[in-house]
Each structure stands twice: as C-alpha cells, then as structure tokens.
Amino acid sequence: MSSVLTIRVPEAVQHDLESLAEMTGRSRSWLAMEAIKEYLEREQWQVSQIHAGLVEADAGDFASTEEVAGVFDKWASRAG
C-alpha cells in the first residue's frame, strides 16, 4: 500500500529531478522515493549509533588510551 506525499521544493530541485528522471527513464516519484528511503536509512543508522554511544558513555564504557592509539595507528599506517 502506498500513500501520497506532497512537498514543496525549490524550482532548481524540481528542475534537477525532472532532468534526472528524463535521463534515467525513471519517474520523478520513483527518484524522490529512492532519495527519501536512502536518507531515512542513513539518518536512522546515525541516530541509533549516537543513542548507543550515549548509553555506553552513561555506563562509563569508554575506550582505553591504548585502544584509541591502536585505531589511530591502524589508519595512519594505511594512509602512508
């Protein structure tokens, strides 16, 4: 089941959406739905990770100095 959602967008966004729809052969609705789904998935993940981190912090569960240094060393060696 689907429902209708009406939103106001700047003309430039509407133009870009129409242009992309034409180039890809997709409908504007399909493109907008995909964009919203991807945004929601990303934001829900980020907010859930923030909440999990706050729960850990409230419990006093922090990484040790050695653990933090190990992560920095790992990424520094890959960058060099």
Secondary structure as the mmCIF struct_conf table of DSSP 4:
data_model
#
loop_
_struct_conf.conf_type_id
_struct_conf.id
_struct_conf.beg_label_comp_id
_struct_conf.beg_label_asym_id
_struct_conf.beg_label_seq_id
_struct_conf.end_label_comp_id
_struct_conf.end_label_asym_id
_struct_conf.end_label_seq_id
HELX_RH_AL_P HELX_RH_AL_P1 GLU A 11 THR A 24
TURN_TY1_P TURN_TY1_P1 GLY A 25 GLY A 25
HELX_RH_AL_P HELX_RH_AL_P2 ARG A 28 ASP A 58
TURN_TY1_P TURN_TY1_P2 ALA A 59 GLY A 60
HELX_RH_AL_P HELX_RH_AL_P3 THR A 65 ALA A 79
#
